[in-house]
Amino acid sequence: MSALRWLWALDWRPAEFLLGLEMMRRGFLWLTGWADMASPIYGSFTALADHHFWGLLFLVVGLGQIAGIVINGNWHHSPTLRKVCLLFSFAMFAILMVAFWSVTTTGAGVQAWTSEALNAVMAAVFILNIASKQQG
């Protein structure tokens, strides 16, 4: 059990920063059109808005997540900012995981949906970790 306590006590911010960069990367690619959302995989997204909207939203959320890490503690709402951005990240990664999984469960499809699953799990762990540190 001490190994779990040690793991939980680690500073997760560098990994959280990378997850924010992943949100920004995806947002930048969609916003600029370098990667569009023409594939049916993104149907649940494009039914609501075009790739420019999603790109901007992902970019802003990633920036918010990173901003919350950078200003960590210097503004008393920074943990809340981080949790809200991570909650959005969790939801989007979970939707992407289901979208990729529903298309294929072999080859590159497995790599895609398991990658999104890992991102969603990391976002959830970060949310719980931040919340636990706010309590105590």
Summary of the structure (lengths in Angstrom):
residues: 136
radius of gyration: 15.9
end to end distance: 19.5
largest distance: 47.9
contacts: 391
relative contact order: 0.13
helix: 81%
strand: 1%
